[in-house]
Amino acid sequence: MISDVLKPAVTRIISPVARFFLRIGLTPNAVTAIGAFCVLCSALYFFPRGDFFVGTLVISFFMLSDLFDGAMARISSRGASKWGGFLDSTVDRVADSSILFAVSINLINQNDSLSIVYLVAIVTGMLIPYIRAKAESMSIECSGGIAERTERAIILLVGTGLHGLGLNYSLAVSAWVLAILGLITTCQRLLIVKRAI
């Protein structure tokens, strides 16, 4: 939803940076892998320690790499590749799950039952792209739903960032919103596939 609205404007902004990365020898796949690795390391370093605000800033910075790899693939002479698309989709799951998992570690260490809600968000975060991939393997377009990856990432990082600033209940609110929207999106995609079969 948000991605579709903002994509044209964002593409115009990031294209010059994407061209620069290509000129210095970076490949789209390298940017994908480096960005995901840095998100993973940042999440597992900052969030279990309780450094939510700084962690959110660092993770948000590295998640921007996801904007550049696609633009680089489109601009490059080789164009987009099946391997690049597969790699991007796979490491996105790793990056997203690592953030939720890192928050869960912090909550588990404090015996906070909110960790269960984050585990639900991890499961739905895996199910949503899986349903799409499985549907597309059956030649069914299945990209709909109330909360796709961009929306879920924003909700998650706003929650962790505000928690880091000391705003009470922001972590709980974002967790419940993520879990509920994740369940709704999962059901929506299941219905899309059911109607198409």
N, C-alpha and C positions, 0 to 999 in steps of 0.2 A: 504493500500500500504506500508507505512512505518512500520506498525505493523508486517506485514508478513516477511519483510526483517530482522528486528531487533529482533524479538521474540525469536529465539533460543539463541542468545548471551545474551539477557536480562534475560532469564529464568535461565541460568547457574549462572549469577551473583546474582540474588535475592533469589535463592532456599535456601542457608544457612540461610539468614535472615528470610525467611518464616518458616523454621524449628524451629528457635529460638522463633518466635512468638507463634507457636503452643506449644512449651515446657513450656512457661510461662503462658499458659492458654487462650491465645487469640483465638477467632474463626474467620474464614474468614468473616462471616456476621458482627461481631463486628468491624473488620478492615474496612469493606465497609462502615458501618454506621458512624463510627468515622471520617473517611477520608472525606466523603461527608459533614458531619456537619461542620467540620473545614474549608473546602473550602468555604462553604456557609457563615459562620461567617466572615472569612477573607476577602472575596470579598466585603461583605456588610459593613465591617468596613473600609477597606483601600481605595477602589476605589471611593466611593462617596466623600471622603475627599480630593481626588487628590493625594494620596500617591501611585503612580503607580509602582514605582520601588520596594519598599519594599513589597508592596502588591503582586506583581508578584512573588517575591522570596518565600514568605510565601505560596501562593496558589500552586506554582509549587511543593513545598515540600510535601504538603498534598495530591496533586493529585497523587503522587507516590504510595499512598496506594492502588490505583487501580491496580497496578502491583502485589502487594503482596497478595491480597485476592484470586485471581485466582490460584496463585501458592500454597497458603496454602490449598485451596480446593483440588487440585490435589494430594498434598503430604499427607494430613490427611487420617486417617484410614476410615473415613466416605465417603471420596470422594466428588465430586461435587454434589450439590442437585438442584432440580428444584426451590425451594424457594430461594436459594442463587443466582442462575442465574437471577431470576426475580427481587430480591432485588437489585442486582448489576446494572442491566439495568435501573431500576427505579431511583435509587439515582444518577446514571450518568447524567440523564436528569436534575435532580435538581441542581447538581453541575455545569454543563455546563451553564445552563440558568442563574444561580445566578451570574456568572462572567459577562456574557453579560448584564444582567439586572443592575448590579452594575455600569458598565461603562456607561450605558445609563442614570442612575440617575445623574452621574457627568455631562454628556453632556446636559441633560435637564435643570439642574440647571444653566448652562451657556448659555441657549437658543441656543445651537449648533444643527443645523439641521442634523448633523452626527448621532444623536441619532436614527433617522428614519432608517438609514442603519443597525444599531445594532439591531433594532427591527426586521428587515427582517432576520438577522442572527439568532435571537432567534427562529423565526417561522420555518425556514428551518432546524435549529438544532433539532427541535421537529419532523418535518415531516420525515426526513431521517430515524431515527430509527423506527418511526411508520410504514412507508411503509414496512420496513424489517419485523417487527413483524407481520403485517397484512398478508404479503405474506407468511411467514412461517406458519401462521395458515391455509393457503390454500395449504400447502405442496410445496411451491415454494421457492427455494433458492434465496435470494436477498441480498447479502452482497457486491455487487460491487459498483463502483462509484469513481469519481476522488478524493473526499475528505471525508474520513471517520473520525471517532471521533478523532483519534490521530493527523491527519493532521490539523484538524480544531483547536484543542487545542493548537498546536504549533504555528500556525499563530496568534491566539488570544493573547497568552502570550508573544510572541516575540514583537507584536505590543504594548502591554501595558508596557512591560519592557523598550523598546527603548523610548517610550513616557516619561516614568519616568526619563530616562537619559537626556531628553531634546531634543531628535531628532524630529524635526518638521515633521509633516505629517505622522509619523509612525502609529498613531492611525487611521487616515483616510485610509491609504493604507491597513492596516490589516482588517478594517471594510469592505471596498469594495471587497477585495479578498475573505473574508469570505462569504459575501452575494452572490457574483457571483458564487463561487465554490459550495456554498450551493444550489443555484438554479439549477446549472448544475447537481449536484449529485442527487437532487430530481427528475429531469427529467430522468436521467439515470436509476434510480430505477423504476420509473413508466414504462419506456420502457421495462425493464427486465420482469416485471410482465405482461405487455401487450403481449409480445411475448410468454410468458409461458402459457397464458390462451387459 
